[in-house]
Amino acid sequence: MNGVEILDKDYAEDQLMKWSRMNESLFPQGIPFQAEWTDIDVIREVLNHIFSSNAFNHTFLNSGGVEYSSIGDNYEEGTLTLVTSGSRHIIKPKRVTFYNLADNNPNWSFFYIELDPIEPLGTYEESRTSEEVLCLSPGQFISREQWERDTDNGRQFPASATVVKREWKGNYVMFSKGSLYSRSGDTYDGRHSKMGRDAFKNYLVRGLSK
């Protein structure tokens, strides 16, 4: 094992330990096999708990993945704004489910985030699952293309205007950044979103039983 592999292994083990501690503090009476939340204020509290810990998440989107760090300003009623190092994603969470599939093994404890649909602005192809827009004020958006075109034509926008990504639909899944799932090279294809919550859980259970 070379030096880089040792560092990677040590980093993963450190993150998994922190993920375990985060779960223990979220469930002080004992980590259950499954728990779920549907109230948006409670979901905010759960996600804030994850983001405020030093256990880094890796969240798989409809395709690709990011590490969320906090919950930002509310740009749209009934939604949450999840913040990464380089962008802000508006989601409308329907339900968040926690699973602990392998007797408190942090590799296989995760949060499945189901999204309610958000109405598109109508400026992008319907085949997409999100749109990048400029938020002028809460609930007021224009497309990125319109923003760039109007800026080129001399329009001035308020300094508070923010580029955000509105996630229309789909499902997310959040693992420890050190988990085997996060470190696998073939899990970025959105399989969790296409399968749905229960089928994805069963898919992992079958894999663990082999």
Number of C-alpha atoms within 10 A of each C-alpha: 5 6 8 9 10 11 11 12 13 13 14 20 16 13 21 24 18 19 28 19 16 19 23 14 15 14 12 9 8 11 19 14 13 13 13 14 17 13 12 17 11 12 20 18 12 14 17 15 15 21 20 13 15 13 21 21 25 21 23 25 21 21 16 11 18 17 19 22 19 17 20 14 12 14 20 19 9 12 20 22 22 24 20 15 10 7 15 22 21 25 26 22 23 17 17 24 17 20 18 19 20 14 11 17 14 24 23 20 24 25 22 25 28 22 20 17 15 18 10 17 13 9 13 13 10 10 6 11 17 21 20 20 21 20 21 17 13 12 10 12 20 15 18 18 13 13 19 12 12 13 12 10 9 8 10 10 13 8 7 9 14 17 19 21 20 24 24 20 21 21 27 23 24 23 24 28 22 26 22 15 19 21 13 9 9 10 15 17 15 19 16 24 23 13 14 16 19 10 13 17 17 13 13 13 14 10 9 11 7 5
